[in-house]
C-alpha cells in the first residue's frame, strides 16, 4: 500500500534546513509531483534538488547528476534482472 503522505522533509531535515521558505516550498512541490505519480525520491535526488534550489549547483550540474543517477539505477535494475551487456 502506498504511503498517504510523502514526509520527505522529516526524512532529510538536514537538506531542508539550508533552504528559505520559498525554496523549501518549491522543492517539496517538485518532489510531490513525482511522488504522486509513483516515484520514490532517494536522498541523492533530494540533495540534488535542494542544492539546485539554493544555488549551490547550476542547471548543467543538476542535469549531469540526474543523468548519472539514472544510469546507475538502470544498471542496477539490469543486474537484478540478470541482463548482461552494455547499455
ABEGO torsion letter per residue (X at the ends): XBBABAGAAAABAAAAAABBAAAAAAAAAAAAAAAAAGBBBBAAAAAAAAAAAAGABBAAAAAAAAAAAAAAAAAAAAAAAGBBEBX
